[in-house]
Amino acid sequence: MKIAVLHDESAYAASEFEHLTARLSDHQLVTWHPGKPPPANDFQILLSAGEVDRRLLESQPQLELVQTTSAGYEGVDVEAASTLGIWVSFAPSGETGNAISVAEWAVLLLMASSRDLGLALQSESDPSVKLERPAQALFGKDVCIVGFGGIGRELVARLRPFGVHFTIVDDHPEHAPNDAAAYAAADLKLAMAGADCVVLCIPATPANENLIDATTLASMKRGAIFVNVARGTLVDEPALNAALESGRIRAVGLDVLRNEPASISDPLVDAPHGFVTPHMAGATDVSIEGTVRYVGSVIDAFANGWRWNSLLNDPPKPRRPLHDHAAKAQLV
């Protein structure tokens, strides 16, 4: 099959493409960078971690599958794909190593925020920068994890040794650990009210844009820490910055912003008590290996006409029909 890999020009993306080429050696892979014209119009499969809109889909009359190389798929026009007969699938974070990598980074952001690491690093090169308050330890704190999917579960496992208490917010609160306080998504404000730290781990959808707004932030305990390793669209950033400047929020740790790459004029990037990283939480060797393994299994299933569990749509007139298979849930 002819496969386009739509990816940026980062070292991570280049390494992932190299590994994909080795894994999918029976197929023809072509690299494609966002913003560039399509290198051909006869691709059957598109692998992408970015935006795939209707115009792009319509430019590929032979396209049969869009497979994201990330857990996020908010950039893919799934409705247009269905209309055109194109299948869409995502790469679940819990099955690719992405959840492990992002959970590790969430711990880093929690520690960096609670210890004012940004200011501490500045003070090493600029003696005029002072740490004006004691750092906070994670021990004994209540950490509210919003979203108990792959990342949320891995984060709980990594925070247990710190001696924290857990509050879980999820559409299925019954899946929370027995020792955690569990809340339904509708009770987000109530769950956040007593938390010392809030970590956002949920997928972004049009329905939850600006989930964290001024009203939600006002429900948080004064002096709490906010961490986002999900998507920037989930947060009303001016409201978050206002809460940070007023002192309602003690510190923020952000790996994602609404507009990426971030502008140096973004007040959150330059905030004294902000620790912002460039959407790099999942960019590890573990993620590359797991993603390539998962995507390879998807393409094997697709080539054989089998369905698999991470399909997001069911086109009424698919360009390539798929059927159920006994090994449907066994992609590894």
N, C-alpha and C positions, 0 to 999 in steps of 0.2 A: 504494500500500500504506500501511497505517497502522503507524507505527513509533514505539515508545517509546524514549527515550534516558534510561537510568538513570545519573545522574551526581551528583556532589557539587555544592556551591554555591561552589566556588572560581572565581577569575577564569579560570584555564586551562580548566576545564570549560565555563564560560559561553562562552568564545571558541570552543571546539571545537563546541559546539552551534550557535552562529551560523554557523560555516563548514559544518557538516553540513546545516543548513537551506537554505543557498544551493546546495550541491551536489545535494541531493536534493529540489529544488523541485517535482518531479513527484509527490512522495509527501507524506503528512501526518505531520509529526513532532510529538511531544508530549513535553515534559520531565517527568521523574519523579525525585524525590530519594529516596535510600535512607532507610528507616525510615518513609516516608509510604505511605498506602494507594495502590494502583494508580489512576491517574486514569481508567482505563477497563479493560474486560476483553475487548476485541476487537482487540488488537494482533496483527499478523502477524509482526512483526520486533521484537526487543529488542536494542538496542545498549547494552552495559554494560561498565564497568571494575571492577565490584565483585562482591558475592556474589549469585548466582542459585541459590537452593535449590529443592528439590522443591515446597515450599509455594507459592513464587512462580510456578513453572512451571504448577502445577495451577490457579492463579487465572486463567490465560490460555488458555481452551479453543481459541482460534483461532491461537495462537502456532505459527509454523512454523520460525523461525530465531532462535537467540541468537548474535549476533556480538559478540565482545569488542572494545573499542577499545584494548586493550593486548595485549602479547605474553603476559602472564600470564593463565591461565584456571583457576587452582586454586580459585577461588571458585565456579565453575560446576559444578553437579551433572550431569555429562555422562551418567552412567548413567540418572538419572531422565529426562533429556531424551530419550535414546534410547527408553526405555520408552514415553514419551508421543508419540513420533513427531516429535520436534523436532530439527532439525539444530543443531549447535554448531560455530562456527568462531572462530579467534583471528586476531589481527593480527600477523604475524611482524615482529619488531623490525627485521630487515634490509631490509624492504620498506616501512617507514613513516617512516623517519627517527628512530625511537626509539633504535635502536642507536647512531647517531651521537651523539645527545644524551646518552645514558647513558654512552657511552665518554668523552665530554668531561668529564662530571662525575666519572667514576672517576679521571681524571687529576688533577682538582682535589682529590679526597679523598686521593689518594696524596701530592700535594705538601703539602696542609694537615697531614697526619699526620706526614710525614717532617720538616717544618719546625716542628712544634708551633705551628701558626697559632692555634689556640684560645687557648693561653696568651699568645701574643704580642699578640693583640687585647685580652685582659684586662689585660695589663700597661700598655697605653696609658691605661686609665681608672683603674687601681688600682696605684699604685706598689709596693704590698706583694707583688704577683705578680712572681715572678722566673723567668726562663728558666734552669733549672739545668743544662742540658746543651747541647752543640753540636748544631746541626741536621744532618740527613743530606741529602745530595744524591741524586738518583736515578741519576746517572751511574755506570755500572759495576755497578749492583745487578742481582740476579737477581729478576725479577718472575714469579711463578707465577700464571697465569691459569687458573682453574678453570671450564671451559666455553668451548668455541671455536665458539659460534654467532655470530649477528650482532653482538652486543656484543663478544664476545671478539676477533673479527676486526678490528672498528673500533678497539678499544683497542690492539691490536698496532700498527696503522698510526699511531696518535697518539703512542705511546711510543717509536717508533724514533728520532726526533730527539734523545731524551734520552740515547741511548747505553746503554740497558739490555740485559740478556740475558734471553731468554724461556724459561720452562718452561710447557708446555701440558698440561692434564689434560682429557681428553675421552673420550666413548664411542668416538670415531673418531680416535685419535691420528694416524692416517695423513694426516689433513687439516691437521696442523700445518705451519707454515712450515719450510722446510729448515734454517734456522739456529736452530731452537728444539729444546730437549730435550722429547720428547713421551712422555706416559705415559697408559695406560688409566685409566679411572675407578677401577678396583679398586686401583690403585697410588697413590692420592691421598696417603697419608702419606709414602711414599717421595719423591714429587715435591715435597712441601712441605718436606721435611727440610733442603734446602739453600737455600731461598728467603729473600731479604731482605724481600720483599713478597708477599702473597697477595691476589689479587682474586677474589671470588666473582661469577660471571656466569651461573650455570646456572638453568634454570627450577625452580620448586619443585613437588614432587609429594609425595604421602603417603609414598612409598618413601624419599625423601631428607630427611625431616624430621630435624633435629638432626644433619645430616651433619657439621657442625663441632661436635664435643663435646670433653669434657675430654681424651679419648685422642688425638683428632686434633690438638688444640692442643698437647699435650705432644710431638708429633712435629715441631713447627715449630722452626726455629732460634731460639735465645734472642735476643730483641731485634728480632724481625721485626715487620713492620707488617701489619695485617689490614684489608682493605677489603671491604665488602659493598654491591653495587649490584643484588643479585638479590631475595631475599625474606628476611624476618626468621625465618621458620619453619625455614630451613636451619641456624640457629645455636642452640646451647644457650647462651643469653645469660648465665645465672649463671656458667657455666664460662668464657665469654669474659671476663666482668668479673673473675673470680678470676685469670685469666692476665694480665690487664692490671694489676691491683693488685700481683701478685707480681713484675712486671717481666719475666716470660717474653715477653709481647707488649709491644713498645715503645710502640705507639700503634694506635688504631683509627680508621677513617673509615667511617661508616655512613650510608647514605641510607635504610635500611629497618630496621625493628624488628618484633618479633613482634606487639606491640600498638601500633597506630597510631590516632589521633595519640598521640605519646609522652607519658608522665606525667613531670612535673618531678621525681618521686621515683625515676625510673628511674636507677640508679647509672651506667649507660653514658652517659646524657645529661649528667650532671654530672661525668663523669670528667675529671681534669686533662689526661690525654693522649688524650681522645676528641674526635672532631670529628663531630658528628651533625647531619644535615640531614633535613628532613621529607618524605621520599619525593618529591623534586622533580627527580630526575635527568633524567627524560624529558619534563618539562613545558616544552617550547620551541615556538617558532613552526615550526621544521622538523618537529617531531613532529605538530603540529596539521595542517599542510598534507599531510604524507605519510599520516597516518592517515585523514583525510577522503578523500583520493584513493583509498586502498586500500579503505576501507569502501564508497565509492561504486561501485567496480568489482565488489565482492562482491555488492552489492544488484542491480546490473545483471545479473550472471550468474544470481543467484537468481530474479529476475523472469522470466528467459528459460528457467528450468528446467535450467541448466547446473551441473555440479559444478565445484569449484575446489580448489586444493591445500591450503588451510589448514583444511579440514574435519576435525573431531576425531572424528566418529562416523558411523555408517551405520545409522540407525534401521531396524528390520525392516519397520515399517509407517509410513513417513513421511507426515506430513500434506500435504506437497508433494513429489511425486517429482522427483528430479533425474537427469539423464543426462550422460554424458561428452560433451565438446565439444572440437573441434580446438584451441580457444584456451584450454583449461583452465589452462595454466601461464602465461598471458600477462596476469594481472591487474596493472594498473599504475595 
